[in-house]
Amino acid sequence: MSEVSPAEVESYLKGKTLLVYLFMLRSKGSPVGVREIQRALGFSSPSVAAHHLEKLCSLGLIEKTPRGEYILMREVKIGVLRLFTRLGRFMIPRYLFYSIWFSTMLIFYLVFYGHNWSIHNIVAITFGIIACAIFWIETIRLWMNKPF
């Protein structure tokens, strides 16, 4: 099968097809059946799940096993998926790493350097708090609006 362009993948990977793909991402490595997807995603019938699985097969993202189950073959980062990183079976917002880093640095600064109230400390603490707030707000916003 020829390689499908990222633009073509992005045009097909929407709605229920995207939900099926996200379900396949979470179960990477283990084969998934049509009925399992139908039940997990609340589709009206197995044929709806099969239709979206076949779409994913035609894009080269999943493959059908001889037993009639499907397995993830290729991971793509398109649309909202660009803002997430997969750790094992979990999809977490990329901003989480920045949030933790800036929070750790702010705490470190407060513990070791924030004891005098010079203008430099006040400015550093203000910028640290603002950076932490922005990254945590974005992390939480992404987490609350995730499509899966």
MODANOR-V845822 format. One record per run of one state. SS is the DSSP state (h for helix, s for strand, l for the rest). FROM is the first residue (numbers start at 1). LEN is the number of residues. If there is no record, write none. Layout:
ss-><SS | SS>
from-><FROM | FROM>
len-><LEN | LEN>
This chain:
ss-><l | h | l | h | l | s | l | h | l | h | l | s | l | s | l | h | s | l | s | l | h | l | h | l>
from-><1 | 6 | 13 | 15 | 27 | 32 | 33 | 34 | 42 | 46 | 59 | 62 | 65 | 70 | 73 | 79 | 84 | 88 | 90 | 94 | 95 | 113 | 119 | 145>
len-><5 | 7 | 2 | 12 | 5 | 1 | 1 | 8 | 4 | 13 | 3 | 3 | 5 | 3 | 6 | 5 | 4 | 2 | 4 | 1 | 18 | 6 | 26 | 4>
